[in-house]
Amino acid sequence: MSHDIRTPVNGIMGMLDLANCYPEDMEVQQKCRDQIMKSSKYLVSIVSDILEMNKLESGDFSEKELTFDLAELLNKANTDKQVQAEEKDVDYVVDWKKSDLRHICLKGNPVYLKKILDAVSDNAVKFTEPGGSVHVWCKEKSADDENIVYEFECSDNGIGMSQEFIPHACEMFSQENITSRSKYEGTGLGLAISEKMAESLGGTIEIKSRKGIGTTVRVTLPFKIGNPEKLAKAESHEEISLEGKRALVAEDNELNMEIAEFVLQNEGAVVTKAWNGQEAVEIFGKSRPDEFDVILMDIMMPVMNGYEATKRIRSLDREDAKVIPIIAMTANAFTEDRIRAKEAGMNEHIAKPVDVELLVKVIYEWVNR
């Protein structure tokens, strides 16, 4: 792990030194900022994986069930991965003809499912050379009136694995070649985390691979059939703008509040600040109906945390309290934190450090529902 952590840290510190040497050169300054952001995101992903695996290794699974739209989840996962594949000149194909989605309203753990599929497809794109291809599809394996089992498959024509390595592919920090860490980046935790999550859901992960030919990963997971009436549907919009939208931001850290305020105001939104959960409840309770379009809620705050504040707001006897989008913007980034946020009544969960583009997109989607 020393190599994995020190590499992005070295990139950050090195780019800062370079930027300090050329304070007047805007081209160098921009290049340094871009590299610092890239290294920072990579470092965050490493830390997140390590912390997530530590929780799973301790047996701290989240067994909560949520109703979700499978087609919507797959569309989001595949769209993100297609962008990544395109940047690498890898053909990412979603085989809808091969897929079978007779039941799309499911009840289970969509957070775990998304994380598993992301890890599998991320590996496929990562270990496929430019000009190669990745194919994904899913199909119904079995079903009755209440339960269903789905199979999700991801097949690539990448570098593949040896038969000797396949049994170790889901072990922690496992990578077949020592050069893989430098060439492809990553800790080797993706499949390890995925296998733990799949097992916690009562599912399995099966890997077939041939060195130099490619790899196919099959994920089999059981779900309950959900009630479509509990699904919220988003409208389709093209241009993203928060101009004139009114946001209540609950955040106890001054620097984080400053960042959130800058981002929102830069997008044209009007910001009202609350420094803890109780203050957020009081401000919203005293506001006019529909005075706010969205609430950004930190979790760890003094006086009253974000979970309790959200529950209090949702329980208020006014119609807008039931439907106003409440988005967690928090350093509580574990998978179970995302699920707990949903249970408290929050609509989305954005982990810190915040991806500004993602935050704006999520706010826009929810205020336009």
Residue pairs with C-beta under 8 A, 6 or more apart in sequence:
1 50
1 173
1 187
3 181
4 46
4 181
4 186
4 187
5 43
5 46
8 39
8 40
8 42
8 43
8 46
9 39
9 43
11 35
11 36
11 38
11 39
12 36
12 39
12 40
12 43
15 32
15 33
15 35
15 36
15 39
16 32
16 36
18 28
18 32
19 28
19 29
19 32
19 33
22 28
22 29
23 29
40 353
42 185
44 353
46 187
48 333
48 351
49 187
49 189
49 190
49 193
50 187
50 189
51 333
51 334
52 189
52 193
52 334
52 335
53 172
53 189
53 192
53 193
53 196
55 334
55 335
55 336
56 193
56 196
56 197
56 200
57 196
60 336
61 196
61 197
61 200
62 109
62 111
62 112
62 200
62 335
62 336
62 339
63 109
63 200
64 109
64 336
64 339
64 340
64 342
64 343
65 107
65 108
65 109
65 224
66 107
66 108
66 109
66 110
66 111
66 339
66 342
67 105
67 106
67 107
67 226
67 227
67 230
67 231
68 105
68 106
68 107
68 108
68 110
68 226
68 231
69 104
69 105
69 106
69 231
70 101
70 103
70 104
70 105
70 106
70 150
71 101
71 104
72 104
73 110
73 113
73 114
74 94
74 117
74 138
76 114
77 114
77 117
77 118
77 121
78 92
78 94
78 121
78 136
80 118
81 92
81 118
81 121
81 122
81 125
81 134
82 92
82 94
84 92
84 122
84 125
85 91
85 92
85 125
85 134
86 92
88 125
88 128
88 130
89 130
89 131
90 125
90 128
90 129
90 130
90 131
90 132
90 133
90 134
91 132
91 133
91 134
92 121
92 125
92 133
92 134
92 136
93 133
93 134
93 135
93 136
94 136
94 137
95 135
95 136
95 137
96 137
98 137
98 139
99 137
99 138
99 139
100 138
100 139
100 140
101 138
101 140
102 140
102 143
103 140
103 143
103 148
103 225
105 225
105 226
105 227
105 228
105 230
105 231
106 148
106 223
106 224
106 225
106 226
107 223
107 224
107 225
107 226
107 227
108 201
108 221
108 222
108 223
108 224
109 201
109 339
111 335
111 338
111 339
112 197
112 198
112 200
112 201
112 335
113 201
113 221
115 193
115 194
115 197
115 335
116 152
116 194
116 197
116 198
116 205
116 219
116 221
117 152
117 154
117 219
119 190
119 191
119 193
119 194
120 152
120 154
120 190
120 191
120 194
120 205
120 217
120 219
121 134
121 136
121 154
122 190
123 190
123 191
123 215
123 217
124 134
124 136
124 154
124 155
124 156
124 158
124 215
124 217
125 134
125 156
126 184
126 185
126 186
127 156
127 158
127 159
127 184
127 215
128 134
128 156
128 157
128 158
128 159
128 214
129 158
129 159
132 156
132 157
132 158
133 156
133 157
134 154
134 155
134 156
134 158
135 154
135 155
135 156
136 152
136 153
136 154
136 155
137 152
137 153
138 150
138 151
138 152
138 153
139 150
139 151
139 153
140 148
140 149
140 150
140 151
141 149
141 150
141 151
141 220
142 148
142 149
143 149
143 225
145 225
146 224
146 225
147 222
147 223
147 224
147 225
148 222
148 223
148 224
148 225
149 220
149 221
149 222
149 223
150 220
150 221
150 223
151 218
151 219
151 220
152 218
152 219
152 220
152 221
153 216
153 217
153 218
153 219
154 216
154 217
155 214
155 215
155 216
155 217
156 214
156 215
156 216
157 213
157 214
158 214
158 215
159 211
159 212
160 209
160 210
160 211
160 212
160 213
160 214
160 215
161 169
161 176
161 207
161 209
161 210
161 211
161 215
162 176
162 211
163 210
165 176
166 207
166 208
166 209
168 174
169 191
169 207
169 209
170 191
170 192
170 194
170 195
170 205
170 207
171 188
171 192
172 188
172 189
172 192
173 187
173 188
173 189
173 192
174 188
174 191
174 192
175 181
175 186
175 188
180 186
181 188
191 205
191 207
194 205
194 219
195 205
197 335
198 204
198 205
198 219
198 220
198 221
201 221
201 222
202 221
202 222
203 219
203 220
203 221
203 222
204 219
204 220
205 217
205 218
205 219
205 220
206 217
206 218
206 220
207 215
207 216
207 217
207 218
208 215
208 216
208 217
208 218
209 215
209 216
232 369
233 369
234 365
234 366
234 368
234 369
235 368
235 369
237 364
237 365
237 368
240 360
240 361
240 364
241 267
241 268
241 364
242 264
242 267
242 268
242 269
242 360
242 363
242 364
242 367
243 267
243 268
243 269
244 268
244 269
244 270
245 268
245 269
245 270
245 293
245 294
245 363
245 367
246 269
246 270
246 272
246 291
246 292
246 293
246 294
247 264
247 269
247 270
247 271
247 272
247 292
247 293
247 294
247 295
247 296
247 363
248 272
248 274
248 280
248 283
248 284
248 287
248 292
248 294
248 295
248 296
249 257
249 260
249 261
249 264
249 271
249 272
249 273
249 274
249 295
249 296
250 274
250 275
250 276
250 277
250 279
250 280
250 295
250 296
250 297
250 298
250 301
250 306
250 309
251 257
251 260
251 273
251 274
251 275
251 296
251 298
251 301
251 329
252 275
252 276
252 298
252 300
252 301
252 302
253 298
256 298
256 352
257 273
257 275
259 354
260 271
260 296
260 329
260 354
261 271
261 273
263 354
263 356
263 359
263 360
264 271
265 271
267 360
269 363
272 283
272 292
274 280
274 283
275 301
276 301
276 302
276 303
276 304
277 297
277 301
277 303
277 304
277 305
277 306
277 308
277 309
277 312
278 303
278 304
278 309
279 303
280 295
280 297
280 309
280 313
281 304
281 309
281 312
281 313
284 292
284 295
284 313
284 316
284 321
284 324
285 313
285 316
289 318
289 319
289 320
290 320
292 320
292 324
293 324
293 325
293 367
294 324
294 325
294 326
294 327
294 363
294 366
294 367
295 313
295 324
295 325
295 326
295 327
296 327
296 329
296 363
297 306
297 309
297 310
297 326
297 327
297 328
297 329
297 330
297 346
298 306
298 328
298 329
298 330
299 305
299 306
299 307
299 328
299 330
299 331
299 332
299 337
299 341
300 306
300 330
300 331
300 332
301 309
304 312
306 328
306 330
306 341
306 344
306 346
307 340
307 341
307 344
308 344
310 326
310 341
310 344
310 345
310 346
311 344
311 345
313 321
313 324
313 326
313 345
314 321
314 322
314 326
314 345
315 321
325 347
325 348
325 363
325 366
325 367
325 369
326 345
326 346
326 347
327 346
327 347
327 348
327 349
327 350
327 359
327 362
327 363
327 366
328 337
328 338
328 341
328 346
328 348
328 349
328 350
329 350
329 352
329 354
329 359
330 337
330 341
330 349
330 350
330 351
330 352
331 351
331 352
332 351
333 351
333 352
337 349
338 349
341 348
341 349
342 349
347 366
348 362
348 366
350 358
350 359
350 362
